[in-house]
Amino acid sequence: MTQCCKHTGAAVFHCPLTNKGVAFTEKEREELGLSGLLPTAVSTNDQQVERMHEILDRFEKPIDKALVLDSLHATDEDLYFRLLTRYTAEYMPVVYTPTVGEYCQRFSHIFRYPRGLFISYQHAGHVRDVIERAPNKEVDVIVVTDGERILGIGDQGINGMGIPIGKLSLYTACAGIDPAKTLPVVLDVGTNREEYLNDPLYLGLRKPRSRGPEYRALVDEFITEARRRWPNVLIQFEDFGNQNAFKLLADYQEKILCFNDDIQGTASVVVSGLYSAMRIKKEKLTDQMFLFFGAGEAACGIANLIADALVSEGLSREEALKHCALFDSKGLVTKSRMDELAAHKKPFAHDYAKCTDFVEAIKMIKPTGIIGVAAQPRTFTTEVLEEMARLNERPIIFALSNPTSRAECTAEEAYRVTKGKALYASGSPFAPVEYEGKTFVPRQGNNSYVFPALGLGAVFSRSKWMPDGMFLVAAKKLAELVTDADLEQGSLYPSLDDIRPVSVKIGAAVAAYAYDNGLAGNERPADLEKAVEAFMYRP
C-alpha cells in the first residue's frame, strides 16, 4: 500500500500515496485525466479533514471509527495523516491503545486491505523472495511482531498485525517518519489460542505456536534479509513473548539498529513520568522505592532503566537495583527463589521474607511507588491504595496495563481512595476526575511519547545501534517538556496535542547522543533541532 504510483485516470484513486480525492485542483484534474470523475467543487485540505472528522463523529464505537480510519489509510494516506496530526489526542486511542486490542481480536473478521508483510513458516528458506516483493524502495522503520504477547490480551497469532500497523501510524503522525518508508511485519508462527485455531475465518497458520530452533531460524532469516535490502533500517521488536523478547534484544541490540518497545520504550516513558513525579514531591529519585506488580518485559525494562537513572545520580549498580522489587504470579521475587527465576528477574531478587500477598508486600517494603504491568485488572484494590496513601504523602500509582479492561485501577479510584494524594499515570486513557473541587487530568504513560521520537533520532543520525543511554536521554528530555501547569493538574506528561514539537526535541536529543558517542553514520548538522524538524514528513 506504500508504493509510489504514477497513474492517470481512475487508477489514480487506487494509489493511497497519490490519491487526493476532491482536493485535486482543476489543473491536476485535467493533467491526470480526472475531469468528470470527481464532483465539480475542489475542496481544500482543511475542508477534507473537517469532512472526515464529521463522518467519524457519526460513529459511537471506537472500533467502528477504527474501521473508517482503516479505509481512509488504504485510500488516501495524505488525508489520513492530516487527520491524525490535527486531532492526535482524539484519534490516538482509536488508532492505538485501547482500541487496537479489539482490532487485533477481530482482525481476521474485519480484514480488507493488505498492508505490510505476512511471513510464515511456509516462507522459511525463501524469506528473501518475500522481502523483495515489498513495494517500498526504501524503508526507514520496520515494526515486527510474532503476535504472542499482544498488549494485555495475550497470543493473537496473525491477528497481532494490528499492532505494527497502528505503531507505524504513530511513527508518522507523532514524529514525521515518511509513511512510504515504513513497513509492518508479522511473523506467523502459529497460535496456541484454540478459539482462533477453530475459527473458519482465522487468517493465520492453523497450528500450535512453534518454538526452538525452527522459530529462531525464521526470525534470524527475516532480520538478515530485511537488512540486506535496507541496510540502515530500524527494526522495532513488538509484543514478542518474554521467552523470546529478552533473548532477541540481547543478541541483536549491539549488532544492528533495533529496540524492543515493550522493554525499552515503556521504560523510557515510565521513567520520564517518575522524573515528573519528583518535581511534585520535591524529592530525588534516590529517595524512592518501587514495587512492581508484574515481572515480565515491561517490569524488568522499567526497573533496569530506573537503575540506570539512579547510577547516573551517583549510586552503584548494586545499590540502584535495591530500589526496585518485583511481585510476580508466585509472589515477591526474593533470593530464596533464585533457582526458579528467569534470568531477567534475578537482578531484582532481594533478601525479603516469602510473601504471596501484594498488600503484605507493600507493608513489608514500604514503597513510595507501585507500578502495575501484569495485565491483571483491578489488582490495585481499595486496600492497596489505602496502604500506599498511609505510607506516603504523595504515593506514586502507575496502573500501566492496557487495554483499559486490564488496568490495575482507574484514575477515579486512585484519586478518590487516596483523597487526591496519588501521582497517577495509566496505560490507557482516562477522563479528568473531579475531587473535592479540584480537577485532576491524568495522562497516559503512553509509549507514543517516546518510541516515534526515538526512531526519528536514530533514523536521522543513521545510528549504528541504540544503547540504553538513548532511552534515558529520551526520558529526561520528555520530563523537561512537562510544564508547571501540567503538574498542577496532576499531569505527569505533556498534552498529546503537542506531540510533534515534543518529538522534535526528543528526536534531536537522541540524535545528539548518537553523534556524541560515535554511533552516527552521517555528519552532525550545525542546528540539530532545526535539521530534525526539517527531516520530518508533513502531510
SVG drawing of the C-alpha trace seen along z (x, -y; Angstrom):
<svg xmlns="http://www.w3.org/2000/svg" viewBox="-24 -26 57 53">
<polyline fill="none" stroke="black" stroke-width="0.4" points="0.0,0.0 3.0,-2.3 4.5,-2.1 4.6,-5.4 2.2,-5.3 2.3,-7.2 -1.1,-6.6 -3.7,-8.7 -7.5,-8.4 -9.5,-6.4 -6.3,-4.4 -5.1,-7.4 -7.8,-6.8 -6.4,-3.4 -3.0,-4.6 -3.1,-5.9 0.1,-7.9 -1.1,-9.9 -4.9,-10.0 -6.1,-13.4 -9.8,-12.8 -11.8,-16.1 -8.6,-18.1 -7.2,-17.6 -7.1,-21.0 -8.7,-21.8 -5.3,-21.8 -4.4,-18.4 -7.7,-17.0 -7.0,-18.0 -3.4,-16.7 -4.3,-13.4 -7.5,-12.7 -9.8,-13.1 -12.2,-15.8 -15.7,-14.4 -14.6,-11.6 -15.0,-13.8 -17.6,-16.2 -17.2,-19.7 -16.1,-21.7 -12.5,-21.5 -12.0,-21.1 -9.1,-22.4 -7.1,-20.1 -8.7,-21.7 -12.1,-21.1 -11.3,-17.4 -10.1,-17.0 -13.2,-18.5 -15.4,-16.4 -13.7,-13.3 -13.9,-14.5 -17.6,-15.0 -18.0,-11.5 -16.1,-9.9 -18.3,-11.8 -21.3,-9.8 -19.9,-6.6 -20.1,-6.0 -18.0,-2.8 -14.2,-3.3 -13.8,-0.1 -16.2,-1.5 -14.2,-4.7 -11.1,-2.5 -12.6,-0.7 -13.4,-4.0 -9.8,-5.2 -8.5,-1.9 -10.4,-2.6 -9.0,-6.1 -5.5,-4.8 -5.8,-2.4 -7.1,-5.0 -5.7,-8.5 -2.6,-8.4 -2.1,-12.1 -5.6,-12.9 -5.3,-10.1 -2.2,-11.6 -3.6,-15.2 -6.5,-14.0 -4.2,-12.2 -1.8,-15.1 -4.6,-17.6 -6.6,-15.5 -3.8,-13.4 -5.2,-13.2 -8.7,-12.4 -7.7,-9.6 -4.7,-8.1 -6.9,-5.9 -8.7,-4.8 -5.6,-4.0 -3.7,-2.5 -4.5,-1.6 -7.0,-0.8 -9.0,-0.2 -6.2,1.7 -6.7,4.5 -10.2,5.1 -8.9,4.5 -6.5,7.4 -9.0,9.7 -11.3,9.1 -8.6,8.8 -9.5,12.0 -13.1,10.9 -12.6,7.3 -9.6,7.7 -10.0,5.8 -6.8,4.1 -3.4,5.9 -0.6,3.9 2.9,5.0 4.4,8.5 3.0,11.7 5.9,14.1 5.2,17.7 7.0,21.0 5.9,21.6 8.5,19.0 11.4,20.5 14.4,20.5 12.7,18.1 12.2,15.0 14.4,13.0 11.7,13.5 9.0,12.1 11.2,9.1 11.8,8.4 8.1,8.3 7.7,5.4 6.8,2.4 8.9,0.0 12.0,-1.3 13.4,-2.5 12.4,-1.5 13.5,-3.5 11.4,-1.7 10.0,1.8 7.8,2.8 7.7,6.6 5.7,8.9 5.1,12.6 1.7,11.9 2.5,13.9 2.0,11.2 -0.3,8.6 -0.9,5.8 -2.6,7.5 -4.7,9.9 -2.0,12.5 -1.5,14.7 -3.2,13.3 -1.3,15.1 -1.5,13.4 -4.2,11.1 -1.4,9.3 -0.6,7.5 -2.9,4.7 -0.1,3.7 2.7,3.0 0.2,1.1 -1.0,-1.0 2.5,-1.7 3.7,-2.8 0.8,-5.2 2.0,-6.8 5.6,-6.9 4.3,-9.1 1.6,-11.1 3.8,-11.8 7.3,-12.0 7.1,-12.5 8.6,-9.3 7.7,-9.1 4.8,-6.6 6.3,-5.4 9.3,-4.3 7.6,-2.2 6.8,1.5 4.6,3.5 5.6,7.2 4.0,10.2 5.9,13.5 3.1,16.1 4.5,19.0 1.1,20.4 -1.0,19.7 -1.9,21.5 -5.3,19.9 -7.9,22.6 -10.7,20.1 -8.6,18.9 -7.5,22.4 -11.2,23.4 -12.3,20.1 -13.0,20.8 -12.3,17.1 -8.9,17.1 -6.2,15.9 -3.1,17.4 -1.4,20.8 -3.7,23.4 -1.0,25.0 0.3,24.6 2.9,21.9 6.4,23.1 9.4,22.7 13.0,23.6 15.5,23.7 12.8,23.6 11.3,20.4 14.6,18.7 15.8,19.6 12.8,17.8 13.3,14.7 17.0,14.6 16.3,15.1 13.9,12.2 16.3,9.9 19.1,10.8 17.1,10.3 15.5,7.1 18.9,5.6 20.3,7.0 17.7,5.0 17.6,2.0 21.0,1.8 20.0,-1.2 16.6,-0.1 15.5,-0.4 13.8,2.8 11.4,2.4 10.5,5.7 6.9,5.6 4.9,7.8 7.1,10.9 6.6,13.2 9.1,13.0 10.8,16.2 11.9,14.6 11.9,10.9 14.8,10.7 16.9,13.1 16.4,11.3 17.2,8.0 20.4,9.3 21.5,11.0 20.9,8.0 21.0,4.8 24.7,4.1 24.8,5.6 22.0,3.8 19.8,0.7 16.9,2.1 15.0,1.9 12.2,3.6 9.4,1.1 7.8,3.3 11.1,3.5 12.9,0.2 10.2,-2.2 7.9,-1.5 10.8,-2.0 11.7,-5.4 8.2,-6.8 7.7,-5.5 11.0,-6.8 10.0,-10.2 6.8,-10.1 8.8,-9.4 11.0,-12.4 7.9,-14.5 6.6,-13.0 9.9,-14.0 9.2,-17.6 5.8,-17.4 7.2,-15.6 10.3,-17.8 12.4,-14.7 15.1,-12.8 14.8,-9.5 17.4,-8.2 14.8,-8.7 12.3,-6.3 11.5,-2.6 9.4,-1.0 7.3,2.2 6.2,3.7 3.1,5.8 4.4,7.9 7.9,9.2 7.9,9.5 9.3,7.5 7.8,4.1 8.6,4.5 12.2,5.5 12.8,3.0 11.4,0.2 13.3,1.4 16.6,1.6 16.2,-1.9 15.3,-3.2 18.6,-1.6 20.4,-3.3 18.9,-6.6 20.0,-6.0 23.5,-5.2 23.6,-8.5 22.7,-10.2 25.7,-8.6 24.6,-5.2 26.4,-2.0 24.6,0.5 24.3,2.9 22.7,0.2 20.5,-1.0 18.9,2.4 17.8,2.5 15.4,-0.4 13.2,1.9 11.3,5.0 9.2,7.3 6.0,9.2 5.1,12.0 2.5,14.7 4.2,16.6 4.6,13.6 7.5,11.4 10.7,12.1 13.3,13.0 16.8,14.5 15.2,17.7 13.6,18.3 16.8,17.7 16.9,21.3 13.4,21.0 13.7,17.4 14.1,16.4 17.3,14.6 15.7,11.2 14.2,11.3 17.4,12.3 18.9,8.8 15.9,7.8 15.7,10.8 16.4,9.3 16.6,10.6 12.9,10.4 10.8,12.9 8.5,15.0 5.3,13.1 2.4,14.0 0.0,11.2 0.5,7.8 -0.8,5.7 1.6,7.5 4.4,6.9 3.6,3.2 3.6,3.2 6.9,5.0 8.8,3.0 7.1,-0.4 7.4,-1.5 6.9,-5.2 5.5,-4.0 3.7,-0.9 3.9,-0.1 1.3,2.3 2.4,4.1 0.9,7.6 -2.3,7.1 -4.3,8.3 -7.3,5.9 -8.5,4.4 -5.4,5.5 -4.8,2.1 -7.7,2.5 -9.0,0.1 -6.8,1.8 -3.7,1.4 -4.4,-2.3 -5.2,-3.0 -2.0,-1.4 0.0,-3.4 -1.7,-6.6 -1.0,-5.7 2.7,-5.2 3.2,-8.2 2.2,-11.9 2.1,-11.6 2.0,-8.0 3.1,-7.1 0.4,-4.9 1.1,-3.8 -1.6,-1.5 0.0,-0.8 -1.6,2.4 -3.7,2.0 -6.2,2.0 -8.5,0.3 -10.1,3.5 -6.8,4.7 -6.0,1.6 -5.0,2.2 -7.2,-0.7 -9.0,-3.7 -7.9,-7.2 -11.1,-8.0 -10.4,-5.1 -6.8,-6.3 -7.7,-9.9 -10.8,-9.0 -9.2,-6.4 -6.0,-8.4 -8.1,-11.6 -6.4,-13.3 -2.9,-12.4 -2.0,-10.0 0.5,-10.8 -1.2,-8.8 -0.4,-7.6 -2.1,-4.9 -1.5,-2.7 -4.9,-3.6 -6.7,-7.0 -9.0,-8.1 -11.1,-11.2 -10.4,-14.1 -11.5,-13.5 -13.2,-16.0 -12.3,-15.5 -13.2,-18.0 -13.3,-21.0 -10.1,-20.1 -9.9,-18.7 -7.2,-16.1 -6.1,-15.5 -4.4,-12.1 -2.3,-11.4 -1.2,-8.1 2.2,-6.8 1.9,-6.3 4.9,-4.8 3.9,-7.1 5.6,-10.0 8.9,-8.3 9.1,-5.4 8.3,-7.5 10.9,-10.2 13.5,-7.5 13.0,-6.2 13.2,-9.7 16.5,-10.5 18.0,-7.1 17.0,-7.2 18.0,-10.8 21.5,-10.2 21.8,-6.8 22.8,-5.4 24.6,-2.1 22.7,-0.8 20.6,-2.1 22.3,-1.8 20.3,-2.0 21.6,-5.6 19.4,-6.8 16.3,-5.7 17.4,-7.6 18.1,-10.7 14.6,-10.4 13.1,-10.1 14.9,-13.1 14.0,-15.3 10.3,-14.3 10.2,-15.2 11.7,-18.6 8.8,-19.3 6.2,-18.9 5.1,-22.4 4.3,-23.6 0.7,-24.0 0.7,-20.3 2.0,-19.3 -0.6,-21.5 -3.4,-19.5 -1.7,-16.1 -0.5,-15.5 2.9,-13.8 3.2,-14.1 2.6,-16.9 -0.6,-17.0 -0.6,-14.6 -1.8,-17.6 1.8,-18.9 3.3,-15.6 5.0,-16.7 7.0,-19.6 7.8,-17.1 9.0,-14.5 11.3,-17.1 13.1,-17.8 13.3,-14.2 14.5,-13.2 17.2,-15.8 18.3,-14.7 18.5,-11.1 20.4,-12.1 22.8,-14.2 23.5,-11.1 24.4,-9.2 26.7,-12.0 28.3,-12.4 29.0,-8.7 30.4,-8.0 27.3,-6.0 26.1,-8.2 26.5,-7.4 26.4,-10.9 27.7,-14.4 26.2,-16.4 24.3,-19.4 25.0,-22.8 21.5,-23.3 20.4,-19.8 16.9,-20.5 16.1,-22.5 17.5,-19.8 15.5,-17.1 12.3,-19.1 13.0,-19.7 13.6,-15.9 10.0,-15.1 7.3,-14.2 4.4,-16.6 1.1,-15.6"/>
</svg>
